[in-house]
């Protein structure tokens, strides 16, 4: 069984590890691990799977210790559970409307992915943070500017540098998904239109391909399950991004300029407070920013053909899920991300998913993780977790775990 596939429920219920009588099932491992891969963008490797299982085991030990210390009675837990519920509703809606409709990779797609996996390309690229800049560069390339000359402009080289934009050998499953799919679809010597990755916008040129390897049928069959797993995770990311963009385009999100300015000023004050810098009001503005209250409108969006107002209170409800760096550098994008979370949660509620078994299981998982992390923060020198591990009864089903490792 490979992560990213859908094994029978009886197989998902098998205990992968037992921690003091609590079973970490194949299904729990699979679901949480794929979620980590999709959220982090990291590659699926045997080491990553081992590390994730160890994290789940540690989380259970921390959770048990949190219960012993009655951290579950803290009033902040109720607020987190509400967040976990809405997060689970949105996630389940996404699964039902997108993930479960996503077809398994075909035999042809798996063979193509395996061939690309075996044959790295040698690439050069231009990189931009702005789409307009990338489109302008692409137009110049199409008009005849050489790629290496354009690279001098892109990377602002002091002297002509033949290595500008040089990436060297690129492997199919070791780079951003969108970058890889574009790069490995290009003919040698050709360049791409601007492609959007998680980092920004790239124009990619393939300089060479490593000589084609001998691919045997037996090797393909040995690695088929693992390649299929990696390919499905890649499809989830790429197609999922498109699904989310379409979903949000239909929400017609409109940012409120006054609310945006008030939020930006409030976030600046939070940043100063955290950094220890003196807190002054609106020192970055010629005129004071409007006050930010819980009811300050930050945006509007459409749900079920009805306009919804997204307030500062709604934004800070999702604040722990938002990258603070983005909130400070791109507050409008941060509002958009929070609106996306709220819209998916509302869609899940509208679909009557409150009592869905997977939603309830996810809320329980998030709650356990929250309490585990609360305890983890108290163990600054790792002495407590070492003691918990020594006194715990832990058993890992090595044979079962080997079956879900990338082959």
C-alpha positions in Angstrom: 0.0 0.0 0.0 1.4 3.4 -0.9 0.6 6.7 0.7 -1.8 8.7 -1.5 -3.8 5.6 -2.5 -7.0 4.4 -0.9 -6.6 1.1 0.8 -9.6 -0.8 2.1 -11.0 0.5 5.4 -10.0 -2.7 7.1 -6.4 -2.1 6.1 -6.6 1.6 7.2 -7.7 0.4 10.7 -4.7 -1.8 11.2 -2.4 -0.6 14.0 0.9 0.7 12.7 2.2 1.5 16.2 0.9 1.0 19.7 1.7 3.6 22.4 0.6 2.8 25.9 -2.5 1.0 24.5 -3.4 3.7 21.9 -3.2 2.5 18.3 -1.8 4.7 15.6 -3.5 3.3 12.6 -2.4 3.1 9.0 -5.3 5.5 8.1 -4.2 8.0 10.7 -0.6 7.8 9.5 -1.6 8.1 5.9 -4.0 11.0 6.3 -1.7 13.1 8.5 1.4 12.4 6.5 -0.1 13.4 3.2 -1.5 16.5 4.8 2.1 17.4 6.0 3.5 16.8 2.5 0.8 19.0 0.8 1.1 21.8 3.4 4.9 21.9 3.6 5.7 21.0 -0.1 8.4 18.7 1.1 9.3 15.5 -0.8 8.1 12.1 0.1 11.1 10.0 1.3 11.6 7.0 3.5 13.3 9.3 6.1 10.3 11.6 6.0 8.0 8.7 6.7 10.0 7.5 9.6 10.2 11.0 11.1 6.5 11.4 10.8 5.7 8.1 12.6 8.1 9.2 15.3 6.3 12.5 15.6 2.9 10.8 15.9 4.4 8.6 18.7 5.8 11.6 20.5 2.5 13.4 20.1 0.7 10.6 21.9 3.1 10.7 24.8 2.8 14.5 25.0 -1.0 14.2 24.9 -1.1 11.7 27.7 1.1 14.0 29.8 -1.2 17.0 29.0 -4.2 15.1 30.3 -2.3 14.1 33.5 -1.6 17.8 34.0 -5.2 18.7 33.2 -4.3 21.0 30.3 -7.5 20.0 28.7 -9.4 22.1 31.3 -7.7 25.3 29.9 -10.3 27.7 28.5 -8.1 28.3 25.4 -8.8 24.7 24.4 -12.4 25.5 23.7 -11.4 28.3 21.3 -9.0 26.0 19.5 -11.6 23.3 19.2 -13.9 25.8 17.4 -11.0 26.6 15.0 -10.3 22.8 14.6 -14.0 22.2 13.7 -14.1 24.9 11.0 -10.7 23.8 9.7 -12.0 20.2 9.5 -15.2 21.3 7.8 -13.3 23.1 5.1 -10.9 20.3 4.7 -13.6 17.7 4.3 -15.5 19.8 1.8 -12.3 20.1 -0.2 -11.8 16.3 -0.1 -15.4 15.5 -1.2 -15.5 18.2 -3.9 -12.0 17.7 -5.3 -9.8 14.9 -3.8 -12.3 12.1 -4.2 -13.0 13.2 -7.7 -9.3 13.1 -8.7 -8.6 10.0 -10.7 -5.8 7.6 -9.9 -2.7 8.0 -12.1 -2.9 5.9 -15.3 -0.4 3.3 -16.2 0.9 5.6 -19.0 1.3 8.5 -16.6 3.2 6.3 -14.1 5.5 5.1 -16.8 6.2 8.6 -18.1 6.8 9.8 -14.5 9.2 6.9 -13.9 11.1 7.7 -17.1 11.4 11.4 -16.0 12.5 10.3 -12.6 15.3 8.3 -14.2 16.5 11.0 -16.5 17.4 14.4 -15.0 17.5 17.6 -17.0 20.0 20.4 -17.0 18.2 23.7 -16.6 18.6 27.4 -16.4 15.8 29.8 -15.4 14.8 33.4 -14.9 13.0 34.2 -11.7 10.5 37.0 -10.9 8.3 37.9 -7.9 6.0 39.8 -10.2 3.9 38.2 -13.1 4.1 41.4 -15.2 7.9 41.4 -15.1 7.9 37.7 -16.1 5.5 38.4 -19.0 7.7 41.3 -20.2 10.8 39.2 -20.1 9.0 36.4 -22.0 7.9 38.9 -24.7 11.5 40.0 -25.1 12.7 36.4 -25.4 10.1 35.7 -28.1 11.3 38.8 -29.9 14.8 37.4 -30.1 16.6 38.5 -26.9 19.0 35.7 -25.9 18.2 33.8 -22.7 21.7 34.5 -21.3 21.3 38.3 -22.0 17.9 38.3 -20.3 19.5 36.5 -17.3 21.9 39.4 -16.8 18.9 41.8 -16.5 16.9 39.4 -14.3 19.7 38.7 -11.8 21.2 42.2 -12.1 24.8 41.0 -12.6 27.5 43.5 -12.2 29.5 41.9 -15.1 28.4 39.5 -17.8 28.0 36.2 -16.1 27.5 33.0 -18.1 26.2 31.2 -15.1 23.4 33.6 -14.4 20.2 31.6 -13.8 22.1 28.3 -14.0 20.4 25.5 -11.9 22.4 22.6 -13.2 20.9 19.1 -12.8 17.2 19.0 -11.9 15.4 15.8 -10.8 11.7 15.3 -11.4 10.5 14.7 -7.8 13.0 17.1 -6.1 11.7 20.5 -7.2 8.5 22.4 -7.1 5.6 20.5 -8.8 4.7 23.2 -11.4 8.3 23.8 -12.1 9.0 20.1 -12.7 6.0 19.5 -14.9 7.0 22.4 -17.1 10.7 21.7 -17.2 10.3 18.0 -18.1 7.8 18.8 -20.8 10.2 21.1 -22.7 12.4 20.0 -25.6 16.1 20.5 -25.2 17.2 24.0 -26.1 13.7 25.5 -25.7 12.3 27.8 -23.0 8.9 28.0 -21.4 6.3 30.7 -20.9 6.2 32.0 -17.3 5.2 29.3 -14.9 4.0 30.0 -11.4 5.7 28.0 -8.5 5.3 28.4 -4.8 8.2 30.8 -4.8 7.2 33.1 -7.7 7.4 33.1 -11.5 9.9 31.2 -13.6 10.9 31.1 -17.3 12.7 27.8 -17.7 15.2 26.8 -20.4 16.4 23.2 -20.8 20.1 23.2 -21.7 20.6 19.4 -21.8 19.3 16.0 -20.7 21.4 13.4 -18.9 21.9 10.5 -21.3 18.8 8.3 -21.3 19.2 5.4 -18.8 18.3 1.8 -19.5 14.9 1.2 -18.0 14.0 -2.4 -17.3 10.5 -3.6 -16.8 11.5 -5.3 -13.5 12.8 -2.1 -12.1 9.6 -0.3 -13.1 7.4 -2.9 -11.4 9.6 -2.7 -8.3 9.2 1.1 -8.0 5.7 1.4 -9.5 3.8 1.8 -6.3 6.2 4.5 -4.9 6.2 6.5 -8.2 2.4 6.3 -8.3 2.2 7.7 -4.8 4.5 10.6 -5.6 2.6 11.3 -8.8 -0.7 11.4 -7.0 0.6 13.8 -4.3 1.9 16.0 -7.1 -1.5 15.9 -8.9 -3.2 16.8 -5.6 -1.0 19.9 -5.2 -1.3 21.1 -8.8 -4.9 20.4 -9.5 -5.8 21.4 -5.9 -4.3 24.8 -6.4 -6.4 25.2 -9.5 -9.6 24.0 -7.7 -9.0 26.5 -4.9 -8.4 29.4 -7.3 -11.6 28.6 -9.2 -13.5 28.3 -5.9 -12.3 31.7 -4.7 -12.9 33.4 -8.0 -16.5 32.5 -7.6 -16.5 34.1 -4.2 -15.7 37.5 -5.8 -13.6 38.7 -2.8 -13.4 42.5 -2.4 -10.9 43.9 0.1 -12.1 47.0 2.0 -9.4 49.7 1.6 -10.1 51.4 5.0 -10.2 48.0 6.8 -7.0 47.0 5.1 -5.2 50.1 6.3 -6.5 49.7 9.8 -5.3 46.1 9.8 -1.9 47.0 8.5 -1.4 49.5 11.2 -2.5 47.0 13.9 -0.2 44.3 12.6 2.7 46.8 12.6 2.0 47.5 16.3 1.9 43.7 17.0 5.2 43.3 15.2 6.8 46.1 17.3 5.4 44.7 20.5 6.9 41.2 19.7 10.2 42.7 18.6 10.5 45.0 21.6 10.6 48.1 19.5 8.8 51.3 20.8 5.1 51.3 19.9 3.9 54.4 18.2 0.6 55.1 16.5 0.5 55.3 12.7 4.1 56.5 12.4 4.3 55.0 8.9 1.4 57.2 7.7 0.9 60.9 7.0 -2.6 60.6 8.5 -3.7 58.3 11.3 -5.1 54.9 10.2 -8.7 54.3 11.2 -9.2 52.3 14.4 -9.4 48.5 14.1 -12.3 47.0 16.1 -13.8 43.5 16.1 -16.5 44.7 13.7 -14.2 46.5 11.2 -15.0 45.2 7.8 -11.9 43.8 6.0 -13.6 42.2 2.9 -16.8 41.0 1.4 -17.3 37.7 -0.4 -20.2 35.8 -2.0 -21.6 32.5 -0.5 -24.8 31.0 -2.0 -25.4 34.2 -4.0 -25.4 36.3 -0.8 -22.8 38.9 0.2 -20.9 38.1 3.4 -18.9 40.6 5.4 -15.6 39.4 6.7 -14.6 41.4 9.8 -11.4 41.9 11.9 -12.8 39.4 14.4 -13.1 36.8 11.6 -9.6 37.5 10.5 -8.1 37.0 14.0 -10.1 33.9 14.4 -7.9 32.4 11.7 -4.7 34.3 12.7 -2.8 31.2 14.0 -3.2 29.6 10.5 -1.8 32.6 8.7 1.9 33.2 7.9 2.8 36.4 9.8 5.5 37.4 7.3 2.8 37.5 4.6 0.5 39.4 6.9 3.1 42.1 7.3 4.4 42.3 3.7 1.1 41.5 1.9 -1.8 42.2 4.2 -4.4 42.0 1.4 -3.1 38.5 0.5 -3.3 37.5 4.2 -6.9 38.7 4.3 -7.6 36.7 1.2 -6.1 33.6 2.7 -8.3 34.0 5.8 -11.4 34.5 3.7 -10.5 31.3 1.8 -10.4 29.4 5.1 -13.8 30.9 6.2 -15.4 30.2 2.8 -14.4 26.6 2.8 -15.6 26.1 6.3 -19.0 27.7 5.4 -19.2 25.5 2.3 -18.6 22.4 4.5 -21.3 23.5 7.0 -23.7 24.2 4.1 -23.0 20.6 2.9 -24.1 19.3 6.3 -20.7 17.9 7.2 -20.9 18.7 10.9 -21.7 15.1 11.8 -19.4 13.6 9.2 -17.2 10.8 10.8 -14.0 12.1 9.2 -14.7 15.7 10.3 -15.2 14.4 13.9 -12.0 12.3 13.6 -10.0 15.3 12.3 -11.3 17.5 15.2 -10.1 14.9 17.6 -6.7 14.6 15.9 -6.2 18.4 15.8 -7.2 18.6 19.5 -4.7 15.9 20.5 -2.0 17.6 18.5 -2.8 21.0 20.1 -2.5 19.5 23.6 0.7 17.7 22.6 2.3 20.8 21.3 1.3 22.7 24.5 3.3 20.1 26.4 6.1 20.1 23.9 6.7 23.8 24.5 7.3 23.1 28.2 10.2 20.7 27.5 12.9 23.1 26.4 15.8 20.7 27.2 14.2 17.4 26.0 14.5 15.7 29.4 10.8 15.2 29.8 10.2 13.5 26.5 13.2 11.2 27.1 11.7 10.2 30.4 8.3 9.6 28.8 9.8 7.5 26.1 11.7 5.4 28.6 8.6 4.6 30.7 6.2 4.1 27.8 5.2 0.9 26.2 5.8 1.4 22.4 5.5 -1.2 19.7 5.9 -0.6 16.0 4.7 -3.1 13.4 7.8 -3.1 11.3 6.5 -5.4 8.7 3.4 -3.3 8.2 5.4 -0.1 8.1 7.7 -1.6 5.5 4.7 -2.1 3.3 3.9 1.6 3.2 7.5 2.7 2.6 8.4 4.0 -0.9 9.8 1.0 -2.7 
